[in-house]
Structures are given as structure tokens and as C-alpha cells.
Amino acid sequence: MDKTLDFQDLFEGFQSTPYLWKGSTVYHLKQYSPEPTLNQFPIENESKKLRLGKWVENFVAYQLKHQNGIKLLEENLQIKDNKITIGELDLLFLQNEKPIHLEIVYKFYLYDSKQNDVNSLNNWVGPNRSDALVYKLKKLKEKQLPLLYHPKTKDVLEHYPFHINAIIQNVCFKAQLFLPYKNQNINVAPLNSDCVVGWYLNAKNIDELKDFQFYIPKKLEWLSLPKTSVNWLEFEDAKSDIETYIKDQRSPLCWIKRNNELQKCFITWW
């Protein structure tokens, strides 16, 4: 574990992130909203090295453990067929005795205006122009949620006193959205406009930001809200570091500061 990270900051950043849509307006996937908790998130294992998505799953489980009427049954339940893992159920729990299967997602999406697609959902891509929103929605709909009904899953869950068909399936899908630089008037519906937290700029145009100081957060810090108490880089130093990312076709997230005003943006290679 990187001890320079403040995991309470990460947890609070996660809790403050809005849900990518409300209700079941996208792909008929119904959002489940765990109640935020004021409890400090405990770091039980100093050696834990988990990717961002796994920390988010831990955060949701922690929220649920502090929610009345909730009993956690399974976390990250691997489903195997002849010793080969065919998938995983993120969380299975009881809420007031009703079983719920919850799939957890936390993403960063940029609105790619080059797509010019009639379906606006197709315009949302990951920072490296991969990991598209529509791909993830289809994966949830066609693979991750149907895993509950796989014969091997039924075998694993057969000791519970409820039938598979009684299990309610929901998602907890949070995201941060970024619009093109100086083009903030895009209608993001049916997505939640509260998820728009910044913008992105192609690396070729980075000199437009020459009056800003920069901080390039580590991947886990992408969850955090920008703060002033970090080691800020002057523009030329940041530009040099960013060029290293761009050569590897990686788009870094940056916090930028001018006159003590903080913003969040991606500098893209594409």
C-alpha cells in the first residue's frame, strides 16, 4: 500500500461522487444507493495493494455494514466451473430480509465529440479512448447480472433459504464525467449532469494552460476531491511529466490551480 495516500480522502471522494443516472433510466439497470456513513474508513491491512475498482467495492461494503437492516452474505463471490473462474458476484446481501445482488462500478468517462453519434451514450469513452460506457452497460446486462442464473452459481448459493429467482438485481454505478475544453454546454441526458466534474484537452493544446500550476494525482487519488495541500508543479515541469504519459498513449488526470481556484481535467493523447 502507498502510505502517502489518505484513504479517508479517497473514501469521502467516493461517497461524494453522484450516481451516473437516477432510477433505472439507462438500459433498465436500477441503481441502488447505499447510505453514506460518517464513520472513518479503516485500513486493516497496511500491505493491501488493490486497484481502484476493488477499493470502491470495499467502500460500498463498508457503507452497507453501517446501514440498518442490512446483512452482508457474500463479497466478491467467485463462480467456478472445473476450477476455472467464469465470473464474480460483487455483493450479495439481505435488506430487511430481501436478497439483493449488487454489481459495483466506478468509472471516468470523457465525451468524445468526434463520435457524432445519434445515441449520446456512444460518445462516452475512457480517458485512453477505450473502456466505452456502452461496452460496460452491455457487459452488465449480458454477462455480469445473468451470471446469477448460471447453474454453477445456483450450486454455490443453494444453502441459502431463498430461491435464486427471489434475488433482486441492482447496480451501484458511479462516475466522473469530463466534457471537451471550452464546450461545457453539452446535454448529457439520460446521464446525471451532476457527474460532470471537469473537462479534457488534447496534449497538443496544453500551452493554453501555461498560467496554471499542476498536480498529477496517482490513479487511486482520482477518487479524491482536489485539494490545495499537495506538491504543485510549475507549468513547464508538469508539461515535461505529461509528455511521458502521452508518449505511452496514456491520458493523465490533472488538478490545476490558478489564483487558488482548483479544477480537474484530463490531458489526452488522442
PALO-651048 format. One record per residue (C-alpha): residue number from 1; residue in one letter; x, y, z. Coordinates in Angstrom, 1 decimal. Example, Ala and Ser with C-alpha at 12.3 -4.5 7.8 and 13.67 -1.06 7.14 Angstrom:
{1; "A"; {12.3; -4.5; 7.8}},
{2; "S"; {13.7; -1.1; 7.1}},
***
This chain:
{1; "M"; {0.0; 0.0; 0.0}},
{2; "D"; {1.2; 3.5; -0.8}},
{3; "K"; {1.3; 5.2; 2.7}},
{4; "T"; {1.3; 8.6; 1.1}},
{5; "L"; {-2.3; 8.1; 0.2}},
{6; "D"; {-5.1; 9.3; 2.5}},
{7; "F"; {-7.7; 6.6; 2.3}},
{8; "Q"; {-10.2; 8.7; 4.2}},
{9; "D"; {-9.9; 11.3; 1.4}},
{10; "L"; {-10.5; 8.5; -1.1}},
{11; "F"; {-13.5; 7.2; 0.8}},
{12; "E"; {-15.0; 10.7; 1.1}},
{13; "G"; {-14.3; 11.4; -2.6}},
{14; "F"; {-16.1; 8.2; -3.5}},
{15; "Q"; {-19.1; 9.0; -1.2}},
{16; "S"; {-19.5; 12.4; -2.7}},
{17; "T"; {-19.5; 11.1; -6.3}},
{18; "P"; {-23.0; 11.1; -7.8}},
{19; "Y"; {-24.7; 8.1; -9.4}},
{20; "L"; {-24.3; 8.1; -13.2}},
{21; "W"; {-28.1; 8.0; -13.7}},
{22; "K"; {-31.1; 8.1; -11.5}},
{23; "G"; {-33.6; 5.2; -11.0}},
{24; "S"; {-33.5; 2.8; -14.0}},
{25; "T"; {-33.4; 5.2; -16.9}},
{26; "V"; {-30.3; 3.6; -18.6}},
{27; "Y"; {-30.6; 0.1; -20.0}},
{28; "H"; {-33.3; -0.6; -17.4}},
{29; "L"; {-30.5; -1.1; -14.9}},
{30; "K"; {-31.8; 0.0; -11.5}},
{31; "Q"; {-29.4; 2.0; -9.3}},
{32; "Y"; {-29.1; 1.0; -5.6}},
{33; "S"; {-27.9; 3.8; -3.3}},
{34; "P"; {-26.1; 2.7; -0.1}},
{35; "E"; {-26.5; 5.3; 2.7}},
{36; "P"; {-23.4; 7.4; 3.2}},
{37; "T"; {-21.6; 6.9; 6.5}},
{38; "L"; {-19.8; 9.4; 8.7}},
{39; "N"; {-17.6; 6.5; 10.1}},
{40; "Q"; {-13.9; 6.6; 9.4}},
{41; "F"; {-12.9; 4.0; 6.8}},
{42; "P"; {-10.5; 1.6; 8.5}},
{43; "I"; {-7.3; 0.5; 6.8}},
{44; "E"; {-7.0; -3.0; 8.2}},
{45; "N"; {-4.1; -4.3; 6.1}},
{46; "E"; {-1.2; -1.9; 5.5}},
{47; "S"; {0.1; -4.2; 2.7}},
{48; "K"; {-3.0; -4.2; 0.6}},
{49; "K"; {-2.4; -3.4; -3.0}},
{50; "L"; {-5.7; -3.1; -4.7}},
{51; "R"; {-6.8; -1.4; -7.9}},
{52; "L"; {-9.3; 1.4; -7.8}},
{53; "G"; {-12.3; -0.8; -8.6}},
{54; "K"; {-11.6; -3.1; -5.7}},
{55; "W"; {-11.2; -0.3; -3.3}},
{56; "V"; {-14.6; 1.0; -4.4}},
{57; "E"; {-16.1; -2.4; -3.8}},
{58; "N"; {-14.7; -2.3; -0.3}},
{59; "F"; {-16.1; 1.2; 0.2}},
{60; "V"; {-19.6; 0.1; -0.8}},
{61; "A"; {-19.4; -3.0; 1.5}},
{62; "Y"; {-18.3; -0.7; 4.4}},
{63; "Q"; {-21.3; 1.6; 3.8}},
{64; "L"; {-23.7; -1.3; 3.8}},
{65; "K"; {-22.2; -2.7; 7.1}},
{66; "H"; {-23.2; 0.6; 8.7}},
{67; "Q"; {-26.7; 0.6; 7.3}},
{68; "N"; {-29.6; -0.5; 9.3}},
{69; "G"; {-31.5; -3.6; 8.1}},
{70; "I"; {-28.5; -4.9; 6.1}},
{71; "K"; {-26.8; -8.3; 6.4}},
{72; "L"; {-23.9; -9.0; 4.1}},
{73; "L"; {-23.8; -12.5; 2.8}},
{74; "E"; {-21.1; -12.6; 0.2}},
{75; "E"; {-18.4; -10.3; -1.1}},
{76; "N"; {-16.5; -10.9; -4.4}},
{77; "L"; {-18.0; -14.4; -4.7}},
{78; "Q"; {-16.1; -16.2; -7.4}},
{79; "I"; {-18.1; -18.6; -9.5}},
{80; "K"; {-16.0; -21.5; -10.9}},
{81; "D"; {-16.6; -24.2; -13.5}},
{82; "N"; {-14.0; -27.0; -13.3}},
{83; "K"; {-11.6; -24.8; -11.3}},
{84; "I"; {-11.9; -22.0; -14.0}},
{85; "T"; {-13.4; -18.8; -12.7}},
{86; "I"; {-16.3; -17.8; -15.0}},
{87; "G"; {-17.2; -14.6; -13.1}},
{88; "E"; {-17.8; -13.0; -9.8}},
{89; "L"; {-20.7; -11.6; -7.9}},
{90; "D"; {-19.6; -8.3; -6.3}},
{91; "L"; {-22.1; -8.3; -3.3}},
{92; "L"; {-25.0; -10.4; -2.1}},
{93; "F"; {-26.8; -9.1; 1.0}},
{94; "L"; {-30.2; -9.0; 2.7}},
{95; "Q"; {-32.1; -5.8; 3.1}},
{96; "N"; {-34.9; -6.3; 5.5}},
{97; "E"; {-34.7; -10.0; 4.7}},
{98; "K"; {-34.9; -9.4; 0.9}},
{99; "P"; {-31.9; -10.7; -1.0}},
{100; "I"; {-30.1; -8.3; -3.3}},
{101; "H"; {-27.3; -8.9; -5.8}},
{102; "L"; {-25.3; -5.7; -6.4}},
{103; "E"; {-22.8; -5.1; -9.1}},
{104; "I"; {-20.5; -2.1; -8.4}},
{105; "V"; {-18.9; 0.2; -11.0}},
{106; "Y"; {-16.9; 3.4; -10.7}},
{107; "K"; {-15.7; 5.0; -14.0}},
{108; "F"; {-14.2; 8.0; -15.6}},
{109; "Y"; {-15.7; 9.0; -19.0}},
{110; "L"; {-14.9; 11.7; -21.5}},
{111; "Y"; {-17.4; 12.9; -24.0}},
{112; "D"; {-15.8; 12.2; -27.4}},
{113; "S"; {-17.3; 14.8; -29.7}},
{114; "K"; {-15.7; 13.1; -32.7}},
{115; "Q"; {-18.1; 10.3; -32.5}},
{116; "N"; {-21.1; 12.4; -33.7}},
{117; "D"; {-23.4; 9.6; -32.8}},
{118; "V"; {-27.2; 9.9; -32.6}},
{119; "N"; {-27.1; 7.8; -29.4}},
{120; "S"; {-25.3; 10.1; -26.9}},
{121; "L"; {-24.3; 7.1; -24.8}},
{122; "N"; {-21.9; 6.1; -27.5}},
{123; "N"; {-19.9; 9.3; -27.1}},
{124; "W"; {-18.6; 8.4; -23.6}},
{125; "V"; {-15.2; 6.7; -23.6}},
{126; "G"; {-12.5; 6.1; -21.1}},
{127; "P"; {-9.5; 8.5; -20.8}},
{128; "N"; {-7.5; 6.4; -23.2}},
{129; "R"; {-10.4; 6.2; -25.6}},
{130; "S"; {-11.1; 2.6; -24.6}},
{131; "D"; {-13.4; 1.2; -22.0}},
{132; "A"; {-16.5; 2.8; -23.5}},
{133; "L"; {-19.6; 3.3; -21.4}},
{134; "V"; {-21.9; 1.3; -23.8}},
{135; "Y"; {-19.5; -1.6; -23.6}},
{136; "K"; {-19.7; -1.6; -19.8}},
{137; "L"; {-23.5; -1.3; -19.9}},
{138; "K"; {-23.8; -4.3; -22.3}},
{139; "K"; {-21.4; -6.3; -20.2}},
{140; "L"; {-23.5; -5.7; -17.1}},
{141; "K"; {-26.7; -6.5; -18.9}},
{142; "E"; {-25.5; -9.5; -20.9}},
{143; "K"; {-22.8; -11.1; -18.7}},
{144; "Q"; {-22.4; -9.9; -15.1}},
{145; "L"; {-26.0; -9.8; -14.0}},
{146; "P"; {-27.0; -13.0; -15.8}},
{147; "L"; {-24.2; -14.8; -14.0}},
{148; "L"; {-26.6; -15.1; -11.1}},
{149; "Y"; {-28.6; -17.6; -13.0}},
{150; "H"; {-25.7; -19.8; -14.1}},
{151; "P"; {-26.1; -23.4; -12.9}},
{152; "K"; {-22.7; -23.1; -11.0}},
{153; "T"; {-24.0; -20.0; -9.2}},
{154; "K"; {-27.1; -21.9; -8.2}},
{155; "D"; {-24.9; -24.6; -6.7}},
{156; "V"; {-22.8; -22.1; -4.7}},
{157; "L"; {-25.9; -20.4; -3.3}},
{158; "E"; {-28.1; -23.5; -2.7}},
{159; "H"; {-27.5; -23.4; 1.0}},
{160; "Y"; {-29.4; -20.1; 1.4}},
{161; "P"; {-33.1; -20.3; 2.3}},
{162; "F"; {-34.2; -18.2; -0.6}},
{163; "H"; {-34.7; -19.0; -4.3}},
{164; "I"; {-32.4; -17.6; -7.0}},
{165; "N"; {-35.4; -16.0; -8.6}},
{166; "A"; {-36.2; -14.1; -5.5}},
{167; "I"; {-33.0; -12.2; -5.6}},
{168; "I"; {-33.3; -8.5; -6.7}},
{169; "Q"; {-30.5; -7.3; -9.1}},
{170; "N"; {-29.3; -3.8; -8.9}},
{171; "V"; {-26.2; -1.8; -9.8}},
{172; "C"; {-24.2; 0.9; -7.9}},
{173; "F"; {-22.7; 2.8; -10.9}},
{174; "K"; {-20.9; 6.0; -10.1}},
{175; "A"; {-18.8; 8.0; -12.5}},
{176; "Q"; {-16.9; 11.3; -13.1}},
{177; "L"; {-17.7; 12.9; -16.4}},
{178; "F"; {-15.5; 15.2; -18.4}},
{179; "L"; {-16.6; 17.4; -21.3}},
{180; "P"; {-14.4; 18.9; -24.1}},
{181; "Y"; {-12.4; 22.0; -23.1}},
{182; "K"; {-14.5; 25.2; -23.5}},
{183; "N"; {-17.5; 23.2; -24.6}},
{184; "Q"; {-19.5; 22.7; -21.4}},
{185; "N"; {-23.0; 23.1; -22.9}},
{186; "I"; {-23.4; 19.5; -23.9}},
{187; "N"; {-26.7; 17.8; -22.8}},
{188; "V"; {-25.5; 14.6; -21.1}},
{189; "A"; {-29.0; 13.2; -20.6}},
{190; "P"; {-30.0; 10.5; -19.8}},
{191; "L"; {-26.9; 10.6; -17.6}},
{192; "N"; {-26.8; 12.7; -14.4}},
{193; "S"; {-25.4; 16.1; -15.1}},
{194; "D"; {-24.1; 16.3; -11.5}},
{195; "C"; {-21.4; 13.8; -12.6}},
{196; "V"; {-19.7; 16.4; -14.8}},
{197; "V"; {-16.7; 17.4; -12.7}},
{198; "G"; {-14.2; 18.7; -15.3}},
{199; "W"; {-13.0; 18.8; -18.9}},
{200; "Y"; {-10.3; 17.5; -21.2}},
{201; "L"; {-7.8; 19.0; -23.5}},
{202; "N"; {-5.6; 17.5; -26.2}},
{203; "A"; {-1.9; 17.5; -25.3}},
{204; "K"; {-1.2; 19.5; -28.5}},
{205; "N"; {-3.0; 22.4; -26.9}},
{206; "I"; {-1.5; 22.2; -23.4}},
{207; "D"; {0.1; 25.6; -23.7}},
{208; "E"; {-3.3; 27.1; -23.2}},
{209; "L"; {-2.8; 26.1; -19.6}},
{210; "K"; {0.6; 27.8; -19.1}},
{211; "D"; {-0.7; 30.1; -16.4}},
{212; "F"; {-1.7; 27.2; -14.2}},
{213; "Q"; {0.1; 25.1; -11.6}},
{214; "F"; {-0.3; 21.3; -11.9}},
{215; "Y"; {-0.6; 18.3; -9.7}},
{216; "I"; {-0.8; 14.8; -11.4}},
{217; "P"; {-2.6; 12.5; -8.9}},
{218; "K"; {-1.9; 8.8; -8.7}},
{219; "K"; {-4.6; 6.6; -10.0}},
{220; "L"; {-6.2; 5.9; -6.7}},
{221; "E"; {-6.2; 9.7; -6.0}},
{222; "W"; {-8.6; 10.1; -9.0}},
{223; "L"; {-11.3; 9.4; -6.4}},
{224; "S"; {-10.3; 12.4; -4.3}},
{225; "L"; {-11.7; 15.9; -4.4}},
{226; "P"; {-8.9; 18.3; -5.5}},
{227; "K"; {-7.1; 20.0; -2.6}},
{228; "T"; {-4.5; 22.7; -2.2}},
{229; "S"; {-2.2; 20.8; 0.2}},
{230; "V"; {-0.2; 18.9; -2.5}},
{231; "N"; {3.1; 19.5; -4.2}},
{232; "W"; {2.2; 21.7; -7.1}},
{233; "L"; {4.3; 21.8; -10.2}},
{234; "E"; {5.0; 24.8; -12.4}},
{235; "F"; {3.7; 24.5; -15.9}},
{236; "E"; {7.0; 23.6; -17.7}},
{237; "D"; {7.8; 20.8; -15.2}},
{238; "A"; {4.3; 19.4; -15.4}},
{239; "K"; {4.4; 19.6; -19.2}},
{240; "S"; {7.5; 17.5; -19.2}},
{241; "D"; {5.9; 14.9; -17.0}},
{242; "I"; {2.7; 14.8; -19.0}},
{243; "E"; {4.7; 14.3; -22.3}},
{244; "T"; {6.0; 11.0; -20.8}},
{245; "Y"; {2.3; 9.8; -20.3}},
{246; "I"; {1.4; 11.0; -23.8}},
{247; "K"; {4.2; 9.0; -25.4}},
{248; "D"; {2.8; 5.9; -23.8}},
{249; "Q"; {-0.7; 6.8; -25.1}},
{250; "R"; {-1.9; 7.4; -21.5}},
{251; "S"; {-4.1; 10.4; -20.7}},
{252; "P"; {-3.2; 11.7; -17.2}},
{253; "L"; {-5.7; 13.3; -14.9}},
{254; "C"; {-4.5; 16.6; -13.6}},
{255; "W"; {-5.5; 19.0; -10.8}},
{256; "I"; {-4.8; 22.6; -11.9}},
{257; "K"; {-4.6; 25.7; -9.9}},
{258; "R"; {-4.7; 29.4; -10.6}},
{259; "N"; {-5.5; 32.1; -8.0}},
{260; "N"; {-6.3; 29.3; -5.6}},
{261; "E"; {-9.1; 28.1; -7.8}},
{262; "L"; {-8.9; 24.4; -8.4}},
{263; "Q"; {-10.1; 22.5; -11.5}},
{264; "K"; {-9.9; 18.9; -12.6}},
{265; "C"; {-9.0; 17.9; -16.2}},
{266; "F"; {-7.6; 15.2; -18.4}},
{267; "I"; {-4.8; 15.9; -20.9}},
{268; "T"; {-5.4; 13.4; -23.7}},
{269; "W"; {-3.1; 11.8; -26.2}},
{270; "W"; {-5.9; 11.4; -28.8}},
***
